[in-house]
């Protein structure tokens, strides 16, 4: 799988800044527009047939999804994002065989819930 980062909920300037930060680590970066968020993550990554699910939840904040990362790629990406000024409010996830069947909003709900649990909120 090609090293890829999908961005959700980023404004155009934020997406451009994230792309500048991420491209040096050799990942393709794509800001996913709101109108494509009813597609599954697998279809957005080009790993599955285009599947659209209407009526699914929306991404309610900033989120990035990493796919095809190996070794210290994730650490390098997180360091690049911090150096570029992105705060911890960006939820981060790695593509898995389970979550590629989800929509971005379904993933956001899951990792947001996990984030709240881990932070004691």
N, C-alpha and C positions, 0 to 999 in steps of 0.2 A: 504494500500500500504506500502510495506517495505521501510524504510528510505534508500535512495540511492543517490549517487552523481556520475554523469558521467563527466569525464574529457575529453576535446577536445583540441588538439594542444599542449599538454604538452610533453616535451622530457621525456625519461625514468627516468632520475634522478629527474626531477621536479615532475613527476607523483608519484615516490616513496616518495618524501618529502611531497607531498599533502596527500597521503594515510596515512602516519605516523601522520600527523596533524589531519586528519578527523576521523580516526578509533576510537579514544577515545570517540567521541560523539555518537557512536553506529550506524554509517551509513556504508552500504556497499559502496565500492568505485571501480569504473571501469574506466580505461583509454581506450577510444574508439579509435582503430586504424583508420588511414585515409581510409583504404579500406572498412570500415563499415559505412562511412559517407553518403552513399546514402540510408541508411535505415531510416525509420521514428523514431522519438524520442520514440514514443509509443512502437515500436518493440524493440528498444534498451533497454527499461526499462522492457520488458516482459509483457506489458499491452495490446498489440495488435498483430495480426498476423504479420508475417514477411513481411513487405512491402518495396520494393526497388524502388527508383525513380532515374533513370539515368539522367544526364545532370543538376543536381541541383548545386547551388553554394557550394563552400568549406568554411570551417571555416578558417579564415585568421589570427587568433591569438589564444590566450588562452581563454577558456570558460569553465565554469562548470555549470551543470544543477542539481538542487536539486529536489528530489521527495519524497513525504511522510513525509515532515518536518512539525512539529506542535509546538505550543508554542514558546519557545525561541530557538528552534533548529537552526534556521537561524542565529540568533545573535551569538550563540556558534560557528557555523561553520565559520562565518566571522572573529571572534576573533581568532580562531585557525589558520586560514590562514594568518592573519596579524602577529601573533606571530611566525609563521614558516618562515616569511620573504617574503611572496607573496605580491606584490604591487597591486595597483588599476588597472593595465593593464589586469587583468583577468576579463573578462565579466562574470556576474553571472545572472542566471535565475532560476525560479521555474517552474516546469512542471504544465501545465494547461490543461483543456479539449481541448482548441484550439490548443496550440502549440505541443501537442503530435502527431498531424498529420503532423507536419513539419519535414523536415530533419535538421540535425545540422547546415548546412550552411544557411538555411532559417532563423533559429532562430538567428544565429550569425549576419546576415545582419540586422534583426529587432532590436536587442538590441544594436548593434553598432550604428545604426542610432539614436536610442533613446539616447544613451550615448553622441553622438556628439551634439544633440539638447540641452540636459540638461547642457552640459558643455560650451555651447555657441560657439562651433566651426563650 
